[in-house]
């Protein structure tokens, strides 16, 4: 704490921005979005099933916001930002520390959605019209 107090705000902020951008700037998303000069609440009110460039701008905004939150909350040396990690106060929760309670897991077969049976990598059956999942 003493070290942080002796460090200027500018240096702390610059270090944070450089660290965060090293991760955040690794992904670019182009889904044909065109950001109109409207506040987010108006974009939400005018959303039309993702068919317009403004809709796709909102989709891209939510995608990037999710990435921002995950990068900020799940870093090396800390707990993962999921229920069994960061938010779980028990080492033996009722759902056995799986990523989701049994009622929320995908399918009746026990396989995760997006993975082919017996495969160790994502399949193309992920709703992306034959394109493989990007992880």
Beta strands, then each sheet from edge to edge (+ up, - down):
end
